[in-house]
Amino acid sequence: MCEIINNSSLDSDDIISVLQTVFDPDIHYSIYDIGLIYQVKIENRTIHVLMTLTSVNCPEAQTLPENVNIALKERFPDYDVTVELTFEPEWTVENMSEEVKLGLGLL
């Protein structure tokens, strides 16, 4: 799932709980549980998120990264937040949590 590199005093669980509040409007699950978040790196006063989308042509390509940025900045206003999109490796259904797969009837 998501790699978290935490070199700060922030609690990694707090970061995850914020990411779980950002939902994909088409799948109706959090982007964290869908497996769109590949890495979170917290250093000094910066939170860097490396994420993907379910496809290169995702209609939410602008919205989802911006929603991540807004959610993290609201919760951690003293931190700089950067969100980077990548398509390597390509997202697959295997990235989803068991709960999401079950909810979508994939198990």
Biopython code that builds the backbone (N, CA, C, O; Angstrom):
import numpy as np
from Bio.PDB.StructureBuilder import StructureBuilder

atoms = [
    (1, "MET", "N", (0.841, -1.184, 0.000)),
    (1, "MET", "CA", (0.000, 0.000, 0.000)),
    (1, "MET", "C", (0.880, 1.240, 0.000)),
    (1, "MET", "O", (1.777, 1.343, -0.838)),
    (2, "CYS", "N", (0.665, 2.160, 0.883)),
    (2, "CYS", "CA", (1.339, 3.452, 0.903)),
    (2, "CYS", "C", (2.607, 3.396, 1.755)),
    (2, "CYS", "O", (2.594, 2.891, 2.878)),
    (3, "GLU", "N", (3.688, 3.917, 1.207)),
    (3, "GLU", "CA", (4.935, 4.036, 1.968)),
    (3, "GLU", "C", (4.921, 5.388, 2.672)),
    (3, "GLU", "O", (4.660, 6.417, 2.050)),
    (4, "ILE", "N", (5.202, 5.377, 3.970)),
    (4, "ILE", "CA", (5.268, 6.625, 4.716)),
    (4, "ILE", "C", (6.677, 6.785, 5.257)),
    (4, "ILE", "O", (7.182, 5.929, 5.984)),
    (5, "ILE", "N", (7.300, 7.891, 4.893)),
    (5, "ILE", "CA", (8.630, 8.243, 5.383)),
    (5, "ILE", "C", (8.428, 9.449, 6.288)),
    (5, "ILE", "O", (8.110, 10.545, 5.826)),
    (6, "ASN", "N", (8.615, 9.230, 7.569)),
    (6, "ASN", "CA", (8.302, 10.286, 8.530)),
    (6, "ASN", "C", (9.554, 10.663, 9.313)),
    (6, "ASN", "O", (10.012, 9.916, 10.178)),
    (7, "ASN", "N", (10.092, 11.823, 8.998)),
    (7, "ASN", "CA", (11.249, 12.361, 9.708)),
    (7, "ASN", "C", (10.844, 13.621, 10.468)),
    (7, "ASN", "O", (11.587, 14.602, 10.508)),
    (8, "SER", "N", (9.666, 13.579, 11.064)),
    (8, "SER", "CA", (9.173, 14.748, 11.793)),
    (8, "SER", "C", (8.439, 14.287, 13.041)),
    (8, "SER", "O", (8.375, 13.096, 13.345)),
    (9, "SER", "N", (7.894, 15.247, 13.745)),
    (9, "SER", "CA", (7.142, 14.930, 14.959)),
    (9, "SER", "C", (5.670, 14.649, 14.674)),
    (9, "SER", "O", (4.924, 14.292, 15.586)),
    (10, "LEU", "N", (5.246, 14.804, 13.428)),
    (10, "LEU", "CA", (3.864, 14.502, 13.079)),
    (10, "LEU", "C", (3.589, 13.010, 13.226)),
    (10, "LEU", "O", (4.458, 12.176, 12.971)),
    (11, "ASP", "N", (2.394, 12.696, 13.629)),
    (11, "ASP", "CA", (1.974, 11.303, 13.728)),
    (11, "ASP", "C", (1.503, 10.839, 12.347)),
    (11, "ASP", "O", (0.617, 11.454, 11.753)),
    (12, "SER", "N", (2.086, 9.770, 11.846)),
    (12, "SER", "CA", (1.726, 9.241, 10.528)),
    (12, "SER", "C", (0.242, 8.904, 10.445)),
    (12, "SER", "O", (-0.372, 9.077, 9.392)),
    (13, "ASP", "N", (-0.335, 8.430, 11.535)),
    (13, "ASP", "CA", (-1.765, 8.097, 11.539)),
    (13, "ASP", "C", (-2.630, 9.332, 11.304)),
    (13, "ASP", "O", (-3.710, 9.235, 10.722)),
    (14, "ASP", "N", (-2.154, 10.498, 11.758)),
    (14, "ASP", "CA", (-2.893, 11.741, 11.506)),
    (14, "ASP", "C", (-2.916, 12.061, 10.013)),
    (14, "ASP", "O", (-3.933, 12.513, 9.487)),
    (15, "ILE", "N", (-1.803, 11.826, 9.338)),
    (15, "ILE", "CA", (-1.725, 12.060, 7.896)),
    (15, "ILE", "C", (-2.698, 11.122, 7.182)),
    (15, "ILE", "O", (-3.465, 11.548, 6.319)),
    (16, "ILE", "N", (-2.656, 9.846, 7.552)),
    (16, "ILE", "CA", (-3.528, 8.854, 6.924)),
    (16, "ILE", "C", (-4.995, 9.212, 7.148)),
    (16, "ILE", "O", (-5.810, 9.097, 6.232)),
    (17, "SER", "N", (-5.328, 9.641, 8.353)),
    (17, "SER", "CA", (-6.734, 9.973, 8.626)),
    (17, "SER", "C", (-7.201, 11.145, 7.763)),
    (17, "SER", "O", (-8.363, 11.185, 7.360)),
    (18, "VAL", "N", (-6.326, 12.087, 7.479)),
    (18, "VAL", "CA", (-6.689, 13.194, 6.589)),
    (18, "VAL", "C", (-6.879, 12.676, 5.169)),
    (18, "VAL", "O", (-7.848, 13.037, 4.501)),
    (19, "LEU", "N", (-5.962, 11.834, 4.704)),
    (19, "LEU", "CA", (-6.066, 11.290, 3.344)),
    (19, "LEU", "C", (-7.345, 10.461, 3.178)),
    (19, "LEU", "O", (-7.896, 10.381, 2.080)),
    (20, "GLN", "N", (-7.806, 9.856, 4.248)),
    (20, "GLN", "CA", (-9.026, 9.057, 4.182)),
    (20, "GLN", "C", (-10.287, 9.919, 4.129)),
    (20, "GLN", "O", (-11.391, 9.387, 4.014)),
    (21, "THR", "N", (-10.138, 11.228, 4.211)),
    (21, "THR", "CA", (-11.301, 12.114, 4.074)),
    (21, "THR", "C", (-11.483, 12.604, 2.645)),
    (21, "THR", "O", (-12.480, 13.254, 2.331)),
    (22, "VAL", "N", (-10.519, 12.295, 1.777)),
    (22, "VAL", "CA", (-10.602, 12.709, 0.373)),
    (22, "VAL", "C", (-11.151, 11.538, -0.425)),
    (22, "VAL", "O", (-10.524, 10.481, -0.493)),
    (23, "PHE", "N", (-12.309, 11.720, -1.025)),
    (23, "PHE", "CA", (-12.994, 10.625, -1.707)),
    (23, "PHE", "C", (-12.951, 10.773, -3.217)),
    (23, "PHE", "O", (-13.013, 11.881, -3.750)),
    (24, "ASP", "N", (-12.845, 9.653, -3.890)),
    (24, "ASP", "CA", (-12.983, 9.617, -5.347)),
    (24, "ASP", "C", (-14.481, 9.693, -5.631)),
    (24, "ASP", "O", (-15.230, 8.831, -5.171)),
    (25, "PRO", "N", (-14.935, 10.697, -6.373)),
    (25, "PRO", "CA", (-16.372, 10.865, -6.579)),
    (25, "PRO", "C", (-17.009, 9.769, -7.434)),
    (25, "PRO", "O", (-18.225, 9.584, -7.385)),
    (26, "ASP", "N", (-16.217, 9.049, -8.209)),
    (26, "ASP", "CA", (-16.774, 7.979, -9.042)),
    (26, "ASP", "C", (-16.849, 6.650, -8.303)),
    (26, "ASP", "O", (-17.807, 5.895, -8.471)),
    (27, "ILE", "N", (-15.839, 6.363, -7.485)),
    (27, "ILE", "CA", (-15.779, 5.071, -6.795)),
    (27, "ILE", "C", (-16.404, 5.166, -5.401)),
    (27, "ILE", "O", (-16.820, 4.150, -4.844)),
    (28, "HIS", "N", (-16.474, 6.360, -4.838)),
    (28, "HIS", "CA", (-17.108, 6.629, -3.542)),
    (28, "HIS", "C", (-16.371, 6.011, -2.361)),
    (28, "HIS", "O", (-16.985, 5.663, -1.351)),
    (29, "TYR", "N", (-15.069, 5.877, -2.488)),
    (29, "TYR", "CA", (-14.203, 5.458, -1.388)),
    (29, "TYR", "C", (-13.055, 6.448, -1.309)),
    (29, "TYR", "O", (-12.811, 7.200, -2.253)),
    (30, "SER", "N", (-12.350, 6.449, -0.186)),
    (30, "SER", "CA", (-11.241, 7.391, -0.033)),
    (30, "SER", "C", (-10.106, 7.023, -0.989)),
    (30, "SER", "O", (-9.902, 5.858, -1.331)),
    (31, "ILE", "N", (-9.388, 8.040, -1.398)),
    (31, "ILE", "CA", (-8.269, 7.807, -2.315)),
    (31, "ILE", "C", (-7.180, 6.984, -1.645)),
    (31, "ILE", "O", (-6.422, 6.287, -2.320)),
    (32, "TYR", "N", (-7.097, 7.061, -0.324)),
    (32, "TYR", "CA", (-6.122, 6.247, 0.410)),
    (32, "TYR", "C", (-6.507, 4.770, 0.322)),
    (32, "TYR", "O", (-5.663, 3.921, 0.037)),
    (33, "ASP", "N", (-7.776, 4.470, 0.567)),
    (33, "ASP", "CA", (-8.234, 3.080, 0.555)),
    (33, "ASP", "C", (-8.294, 2.494, -0.853)),
    (33, "ASP", "O", (-8.198, 1.279, -1.028)),
    (34, "ILE", "N", (-8.451, 3.352, -1.848)),
    (34, "ILE", "CA", (-8.419, 2.888, -3.237)),
    (34, "ILE", "C", (-6.986, 2.551, -3.654)),
    (34, "ILE", "O", (-6.767, 1.803, -4.606)),
    (35, "GLY", "N", (-6.024, 3.108, -2.936)),
    (35, "GLY", "CA", (-4.625, 2.836, -3.244)),
    (35, "GLY", "C", (-4.005, 3.844, -4.198)),
    (35, "GLY", "O", (-3.048, 3.534, -4.907)),
    (36, "LEU", "N", (-4.557, 5.053, -4.212)),
    (36, "LEU", "CA", (-4.007, 6.086, -5.089)),
    (36, "LEU", "C", (-2.801, 6.792, -4.484)),
    (36, "LEU", "O", (-2.056, 7.468, -5.194)),
    (37, "ILE", "N", (-2.605, 6.642, -3.183)),
    (37, "ILE", "CA", (-1.461, 7.274, -2.520)),
    (37, "ILE", "C", (-0.319, 6.259, -2.488)),
    (37, "ILE", "O", (-0.433, 5.196, -1.878)),
    (38, "TYR", "N", (0.774, 6.603, -3.151)),
    (38, "TYR", "CA", (1.940, 5.709, -3.202)),
    (38, "TYR", "C", (2.926, 5.993, -2.076)),
    (38, "TYR", "O", (3.498, 5.074, -1.491)),
    (39, "GLN", "N", (3.118, 7.279, -1.779)),
    (39, "GLN", "CA", (4.113, 7.627, -0.763)),
    (39, "GLN", "C", (3.763, 8.964, -0.119)),
    (39, "GLN", "O", (3.274, 9.883, -0.776)),
    (40, "VAL", "N", (4.026, 9.046, 1.189)),
    (40, "VAL", "CA", (3.952, 10.301, 1.915)),
    (40, "VAL", "C", (5.303, 10.473, 2.598)),
    (40, "VAL", "O", (5.760, 9.602, 3.339)),
    (41, "LYS", "N", (5.926, 11.605, 2.335)),
    (41, "LYS", "CA", (7.224, 11.908, 2.936)),
    (41, "LYS", "C", (7.083, 13.190, 3.743)),
    (41, "LYS", "O", (6.684, 14.233, 3.225)),
    (42, "ILE", "N", (7.422, 13.086, 5.028)),
    (42, "ILE", "CA", (7.306, 14.228, 5.926)),
    (42, "ILE", "C", (8.707, 14.552, 6.430)),
    (42, "ILE", "O", (9.333, 13.755, 7.129)),
    (43, "GLU", "N", (9.183, 15.733, 6.063)),
    (43, "GLU", "CA", (10.500, 16.185, 6.497)),
    (43, "GLU", "C", (10.435, 17.656, 6.833)),
    (43, "GLU", "O", (9.782, 18.444, 6.148)),
    (44, "ASN", "N", (11.128, 18.012, 7.905)),
    (44, "ASN", "CA", (11.134, 19.403, 8.339)),
    (44, "ASN", "C", (9.698, 19.903, 8.430)),
    (44, "ASN", "O", (8.917, 19.372, 9.220)),
    (45, "ARG", "N", (9.340, 20.884, 7.660)),
    (45, "ARG", "CA", (7.980, 21.438, 7.684)),
    (45, "ARG", "C", (7.287, 21.201, 6.347)),
    (45, "ARG", "O", (6.497, 22.028, 5.893)),
    (46, "THR", "N", (7.590, 20.067, 5.722)),
    (46, "THR", "CA", (7.031, 19.760, 4.405)),
    (46, "THR", "C", (6.385, 18.380, 4.399)),
    (46, "THR", "O", (6.934, 17.413, 4.926)),
    (47, "ILE", "N", (5.207, 18.314, 3.790)),
    (47, "ILE", "CA", (4.530, 17.043, 3.545)),
    (47, "ILE", "C", (4.476, 16.883, 2.029)),
    (47, "ILE", "O", (3.870, 17.695, 1.330)),
    (48, "HIS", "N", (5.112, 15.835, 1.534)),
    (48, "HIS", "CA", (5.116, 15.571, 0.094)),
    (48, "HIS", "C", (4.333, 14.285, -0.153)),
    (48, "HIS", "O", (4.619, 13.244, 0.439)),
    (49, "VAL", "N", (3.347, 14.376, -1.034)),
    (49, "VAL", "CA", (2.507, 13.223, -1.359)),
    (49, "VAL", "C", (2.755, 12.844, -2.814)),
    (49, "VAL", "O", (2.661, 13.679, -3.714)),
    (50, "LEU", "N", (3.071, 11.578, -3.025)),
    (50, "LEU", "CA", (3.199, 11.020, -4.370)),
    (50, "LEU", "C", (1.970, 10.154, -4.588)),
    (50, "LEU", "O", (1.736, 9.189, -3.862)),
    (51, "MET", "N", (1.192, 10.512, -5.597)),
    (51, "MET", "CA", (-0.058, 9.787, -5.811)),
    (51, "MET", "C", (-0.266, 9.509, -7.291)),
    (51, "MET", "O", (0.435, 10.046, -8.148)),
    (52, "THR", "N", (-1.227, 8.671, -7.563)),
    (52, "THR", "CA", (-1.592, 8.345, -8.926)),
    (52, "THR", "C", (-3.091, 8.519, -9.095)),
    (52, "THR", "O", (-3.782, 8.957, -8.176)),
    (53, "LEU", "N", (-3.578, 8.181, -10.248)),
    (53, "LEU", "CA", (-5.005, 8.179, -10.544)),
    (53, "LEU", "C", (-5.358, 6.810, -11.110)),
    (53, "LEU", "O", (-4.470, 6.047, -11.490)),
    (54, "THR", "N", (-6.629, 6.500, -11.168)),
    (54, "THR", "CA", (-7.016, 5.181, -11.671)),
    (54, "THR", "C", (-6.709, 5.015, -13.148)),
    (54, "THR", "O", (-6.571, 3.893, -13.635)),
    (55, "SER", "N", (-6.599, 6.137, -13.871)),
    (55, "SER", "CA", (-6.184, 6.088, -15.273)),
    (55, "SER", "C", (-5.605, 7.435, -15.669)),
    (55, "SER", "O", (-5.864, 8.449, -15.020)),
    (56, "VAL", "N", (-4.834, 7.439, -16.721)),
    (56, "VAL", "CA", (-4.243, 8.672, -17.231)),
    (56, "VAL", "C", (-5.329, 9.659, -17.637)),
    (56, "VAL", "O", (-5.139, 10.871, -17.533)),
    (57, "ASN", "N", (-6.459, 9.148, -18.098)),
    (57, "ASN", "CA", (-7.564, 9.995, -18.564)),
    (57, "ASN", "C", (-8.611, 10.275, -17.493)),
    (57, "ASN", "O", (-9.740, 10.648, -17.812)),
    (58, "CYS", "N", (-8.254, 10.102, -16.251)),
    (58, "CYS", "CA", (-9.187, 10.309, -15.139)),
    (58, "CYS", "C", (-9.752, 11.731, -15.187)),
    (58, "CYS", "O", (-8.991, 12.695, -15.267)),
    (59, "PRO", "N", (-11.075, 11.867, -15.137)),
    (59, "PRO", "CA", (-11.670, 13.197, -15.182)),
    (59, "PRO", "C", (-11.377, 14.035, -13.929)),
    (59, "PRO", "O", (-11.605, 15.245, -13.926)),
    (60, "GLU", "N", (-10.883, 13.409, -12.890)),
    (60, "GLU", "CA", (-10.579, 14.103, -11.632)),
    (60, "GLU", "C", (-9.100, 14.459, -11.511)),
    (60, "GLU", "O", (-8.615, 14.721, -10.410)),
    (61, "ALA", "N", (-8.380, 14.472, -12.630)),
    (61, "ALA", "CA", (-6.927, 14.687, -12.624)),
    (61, "ALA", "C", (-6.529, 16.007, -11.968)),
    (61, "ALA", "O", (-5.469, 16.076, -11.347)),
    (62, "GLN", "N", (-7.322, 17.025, -12.083)),
    (62, "GLN", "CA", (-7.023, 18.311, -11.448)),
    (62, "GLN", "C", (-7.569, 18.364, -10.023)),
    (62, "GLN", "O", (-6.929, 18.902, -9.120)),
    (63, "THR", "N", (-8.750, 17.801, -9.840)),
    (63, "THR", "CA", (-9.468, 17.935, -8.585)),
    (63, "THR", "C", (-8.870, 17.123, -7.440)),
    (63, "THR", "O", (-8.675, 17.659, -6.349)),
    (64, "LEU", "N", (-8.578, 15.851, -7.662)),
    (64, "LEU", "CA", (-8.115, 15.003, -6.561)),
    (64, "LEU", "C", (-6.805, 15.484, -5.945)),
    (64, "LEU", "O", (-6.728, 15.592, -4.721)),
    (65, "PRO", "N", (-5.767, 15.780, -6.735)),
    (65, "PRO", "CA", (-4.542, 16.297, -6.105)),
    (65, "PRO", "C", (-4.777, 17.610, -5.351)),
    (65, "PRO", "O", (-4.205, 17.823, -4.282)),
    (66, "GLU", "N", (-5.599, 18.470, -5.895)),
    (66, "GLU", "CA", (-5.896, 19.728, -5.213)),
    (66, "GLU", "C", (-6.663, 19.476, -3.916)),
    (66, "GLU", "O", (-6.430, 20.163, -2.921)),
    (67, "ASN", "N", (-7.574, 18.502, -3.912)),
    (67, "ASN", "CA", (-8.304, 18.162, -2.689)),
    (67, "ASN", "C", (-7.372, 17.614, -1.612)),
    (67, "ASN", "O", (-7.553, 17.894, -0.427)),
    (68, "VAL", "N", (-6.383, 16.838, -2.022)),
    (68, "VAL", "CA", (-5.370, 16.337, -1.080)),
    (68, "VAL", "C", (-4.608, 17.511, -0.481)),
    (68, "VAL", "O", (-4.421, 17.589, 0.733)),
    (69, "ASN", "N", (-4.178, 18.408, -1.331)),
    (69, "ASN", "CA", (-3.433, 19.583, -0.899)),
    (69, "ASN", "C", (-4.243, 20.406, 0.105)),
    (69, "ASN", "O", (-3.730, 20.778, 1.160)),
    (70, "ILE", "N", (-5.488, 20.683, -0.218)),
    (70, "ILE", "CA", (-6.356, 21.480, 0.652)),
    (70, "ILE", "C", (-6.572, 20.790, 1.996)),
    (70, "ILE", "O", (-6.465, 21.423, 3.047)),
    (71, "ALA", "N", (-6.875, 19.497, 1.962)),
    (71, "ALA", "CA", (-7.152, 18.762, 3.205)),
    (71, "ALA", "C", (-5.937, 18.756, 4.134)),
    (71, "ALA", "O", (-6.073, 18.962, 5.340)),
    (72, "LEU", "N", (-4.754, 18.522, 3.572)),
    (72, "LEU", "CA", (-3.543, 18.494, 4.397)),
    (72, "LEU", "C", (-3.182, 19.882, 4.915)),
    (72, "LEU", "O", (-2.751, 20.020, 6.060)),
    (73, "LYS", "N", (-3.351, 20.906, 4.089)),
    (73, "LYS", "CA", (-3.044, 22.274, 4.542)),
    (73, "LYS", "C", (-4.004, 22.731, 5.635)),
    (73, "LYS", "O", (-3.610, 23.450, 6.553)),
    (74, "GLU", "N", (-5.267, 22.310, 5.534)),
    (74, "GLU", "CA", (-6.233, 22.671, 6.570)),
    (74, "GLU", "C", (-5.864, 22.039, 7.903)),
    (74, "GLU", "O", (-5.950, 22.684, 8.948)),
    (75, "ARG", "N", (-5.458, 20.791, 7.868)),
    (75, "ARG", "CA", (-5.132, 20.067, 9.106)),
    (75, "ARG", "C", (-3.758, 20.433, 9.653)),
    (75, "ARG", "O", (-3.550, 20.447, 10.867)),
    (76, "PHE", "N", (-2.814, 20.732, 8.748)),
    (76, "PHE", "CA", (-1.436, 21.043, 9.142)),
    (76, "PHE", "C", (-1.013, 22.381, 8.531)),
    (76, "PHE", "O", (-0.178, 22.408, 7.627)),
    (77, "PRO", "N", (-1.577, 23.480, 9.012)),
    (77, "PRO", "CA", (-1.335, 24.789, 8.389)),
    (77, "PRO", "C", (0.118, 25.262, 8.479)),
    (77, "PRO", "O", (0.524, 26.128, 7.704)),
    (78, "ASP", "N", (0.898, 24.722, 9.392)),
    (78, "ASP", "CA", (2.291, 25.138, 9.534)),
    (78, "ASP", "C", (3.234, 24.382, 8.603)),
    (78, "ASP", "O", (4.446, 24.595, 8.634)),
    (79, "TYR", "N", (2.677, 23.501, 7.778)),
    (79, "TYR", "CA", (3.496, 22.694, 6.873)),
    (79, "TYR", "C", (3.260, 23.110, 5.424)),
    (79, "TYR", "O", (2.148, 23.470, 5.039)),
    (80, "ASP", "N", (4.319, 23.054, 4.636)),
    (80, "ASP", "CA", (4.174, 23.195, 3.192)),
    (80, "ASP", "C", (3.718, 21.844, 2.665)),
    (80, "ASP", "O", (4.199, 20.805, 3.119)),
    (81, "VAL", "N", (2.807, 21.849, 1.724)),
    (81, "VAL", "CA", (2.295, 20.598, 1.161)),
    (81, "VAL", "C", (2.535, 20.607, -0.337)),
    (81, "VAL", "O", (2.219, 21.577, -1.026)),
    (82, "THR", "N", (3.101, 19.508, -0.833)),
    (82, "THR", "CA", (3.244, 19.330, -2.272)),
    (82, "THR", "C", (2.618, 17.990, -2.634)),
    (82, "THR", "O", (2.757, 17.000, -1.916)),
    (83, "VAL", "N", (1.931, 17.986, -3.758)),
    (83, "VAL", "CA", (1.301, 16.761, -4.255)),
    (83, "VAL", "C", (1.806, 16.541, -5.665)),
    (83, "VAL", "O", (1.684, 17.406, -6.531)),
    (84, "GLU", "N", (2.371, 15.372, -5.876)),
    (84, "GLU", "CA", (2.946, 15.023, -7.177)),
    (84, "GLU", "C", (2.190, 13.833, -7.758)),
    (84, "GLU", "O", (1.943, 12.846, -7.066)),
    (85, "LEU", "N", (1.827, 13.935, -9.024)),
    (85, "LEU", "CA", (1.169, 12.830, -9.725)),
    (85, "LEU", "C", (2.201, 11.988, -10.464)),
    (85, "LEU", "O", (3.153, 12.510, -11.043)),
    (86, "THR", "N", (1.994, 10.688, -10.431)),
    (86, "THR", "CA", (2.827, 9.768, -11.196)),
    (86, "THR", "C", (1.938, 8.670, -11.769)),
    (86, "THR", "O", (0.861, 8.392, -11.241)),
    (87, "PHE", "N", (2.383, 8.072, -12.817)),
    (87, "PHE", "CA", (1.665, 6.924, -13.387)),
    (87, "PHE", "C", (2.586, 5.708, -13.471)),
    (87, "PHE", "O", (2.321, 4.758, -14.207)),
    (88, "GLU", "N", (3.661, 5.759, -12.706)),
    (88, "GLU", "CA", (4.597, 4.645, -12.604)),
    (88, "GLU", "C", (4.747, 4.291, -11.140)),
    (88, "GLU", "O", (5.194, 5.143, -10.372)),
    (89, "PRO", "N", (4.414, 3.127, -10.715)),
    (89, "PRO", "CA", (3.769, 2.095, -11.512)),
    (89, "PRO", "C", (2.308, 2.442, -11.768)),
    (89, "PRO", "O", (1.692, 3.223, -11.043)),
    (90, "GLU", "N", (1.792, 1.848, -12.796)),
    (90, "GLU", "CA", (0.399, 2.048, -13.160)),
    (90, "GLU", "C", (-0.497, 1.491, -12.068)),
    (90, "GLU", "O", (-0.223, 0.423, -11.519)),
    (91, "TRP", "N", (-1.567, 2.210, -11.750)),
    (91, "TRP", "CA", (-2.509, 1.767, -10.735)),
    (91, "TRP", "C", (-3.268, 0.543, -11.243)),
    (91, "TRP", "O", (-3.616, 0.460, -12.420)),
    (92, "THR", "N", (-3.520, -0.410, -10.334)),
    (92, "THR", "CA", (-4.354, -1.571, -10.648)),
    (92, "THR", "C", (-5.336, -1.790, -9.500)),
    (92, "THR", "O", (-5.192, -1.212, -8.423)),
    (93, "VAL", "N", (-6.310, -2.615, -9.742)),
    (93, "VAL", "CA", (-7.310, -2.948, -8.724)),
    (93, "VAL", "C", (-6.645, -3.575, -7.500)),
    (93, "VAL", "O", (-7.182, -3.494, -6.396)),
    (94, "GLU", "N", (-5.493, -4.191, -7.686)),
    (94, "GLU", "CA", (-4.781, -4.804, -6.568)),
    (94, "GLU", "C", (-4.345, -3.776, -5.527)),
    (94, "GLU", "O", (-4.064, -4.140, -4.385)),
    (95, "ASN", "N", (-4.286, -2.512, -5.899)),
    (95, "ASN", "CA", (-3.903, -1.451, -4.961)),
    (95, "ASN", "C", (-4.987, -1.202, -3.913)),
    (95, "ASN", "O", (-4.700, -0.657, -2.847)),
    (96, "MET", "N", (-6.213, -1.590, -4.200)),
    (96, "MET", "CA", (-7.335, -1.326, -3.297)),
    (96, "MET", "C", (-7.225, -2.156, -2.024)),
    (96, "MET", "O", (-6.691, -3.265, -2.021)),
    (97, "SER", "N", (-7.749, -1.581, -0.943)),
    (97, "SER", "CA", (-7.819, -2.333, 0.307)),
    (97, "SER", "C", (-8.846, -3.459, 0.144)),
    (97, "SER", "O", (-9.688, -3.423, -0.753)),
    (98, "GLU", "N", (-8.761, -4.432, 1.007)),
    (98, "GLU", "CA", (-9.706, -5.550, 0.980)),
    (98, "GLU", "C", (-11.138, -5.048, 1.191)),
    (98, "GLU", "O", (-12.079, -5.555, 0.581)),
    (99, "GLU", "N", (-11.287, -4.055, 2.056)),
    (99, "GLU", "CA", (-12.617, -3.495, 2.331)),
    (99, "GLU", "C", (-13.232, -2.899, 1.064)),
    (99, "GLU", "O", (-14.415, -3.106, 0.792)),
    (100, "VAL", "N", (-12.437, -2.166, 0.295)),
    (100, "VAL", "CA", (-12.945, -1.558, -0.945)),
    (100, "VAL", "C", (-13.270, -2.647, -1.953)),
    (100, "VAL", "O", (-14.320, -2.596, -2.593)),
    (101, "LYS", "N", (-12.400, -3.620, -2.107)),
    (101, "LYS", "CA", (-12.667, -4.710, -3.057)),
    (101, "LYS", "C", (-13.958, -5.417, -2.685)),
    (101, "LYS", "O", (-14.771, -5.728, -3.556)),
    (102, "LEU", "N", (-14.150, -5.669, -1.414)),
    (102, "LEU", "CA", (-15.364, -6.330, -0.953)),
    (102, "LEU", "C", (-16.582, -5.452, -1.238)),
    (102, "LEU", "O", (-17.595, -5.935, -1.744)),
    (103, "GLY", "N", (-16.481, -4.167, -0.915)),
    (103, "GLY", "CA", (-17.582, -3.243, -1.143)),
    (103, "GLY", "C", (-17.970, -3.093, -2.611)),
    (103, "GLY", "O", (-19.133, -2.849, -2.931)),
    (104, "LEU", "N", (-16.993, -3.240, -3.494)),
    (104, "LEU", "CA", (-17.248, -3.122, -4.930)),
    (104, "LEU", "C", (-17.572, -4.462, -5.581)),
    (104, "LEU", "O", (-17.766, -4.540, -6.794)),
    (105, "GLY", "N", (-17.629, -5.524, -4.759)),
    (105, "GLY", "CA", (-17.956, -6.841, -5.281)),
    (105, "GLY", "C", (-16.825, -7.478, -6.062)),
    (105, "GLY", "O", (-17.065, -8.286, -6.960)),
    (106, "LEU", "N", (-15.599, -7.125, -5.731)),
    (106, "LEU", "CA", (-14.442, -7.686, -6.424)),
    (106, "LEU", "C", (-13.845, -8.888, -5.704)),
    (106, "LEU", "O", (-12.885, -9.491, -6.184)),
    (107, "LEU", "N", (-14.410, -9.234, -4.555)),
    (107, "LEU", "CA", (-13.944, -10.418, -3.803)),
    (107, "LEU", "C", (-15.070, -11.438, -3.705)),
    (107, "LEU", "O", (-14.889, -12.503, -3.115)),
]
sb = StructureBuilder()
sb.init_structure("model")
sb.init_model(0)
sb.init_chain("A")
sb.init_seg("    ")
for serial, (resi, resn, name, xyz) in enumerate(atoms, 1):
    if name == "N":
        sb.init_residue(resn, " ", resi, " ")
    sb.init_atom(name, np.array(xyz, "f"), 0.0, 1.0, " ", f" {name:<3s}", serial, name[0])
structure = sb.get_structure()
